[in-house]
Amino acid sequence: MKKTILKDNNGKSLEVDLKEFLNHLNEYHKTGTTTHTQSGCSFTVDDEFRDKIKKLYEK
């Protein structure tokens, strides 16, 4: 289980399991620009964000 802490659009921190988070992005936020909300945090999901999460997972 590989975890990291992400900062949301408002600077709030959220710890996520990278594999689960990446799987969720691939299933529900695969293309375009969308908003992902989780535990009171909000993330703008676009190609740049998806690439960032993928690179963190692959490290």
ABEGO torsion letter per residue (X at the ends): XBBBBBBBAAGBBBBBBAAAAAAAAAAAAABEBBBBBBGGBBBBBBAAAAAAAAAAAAX
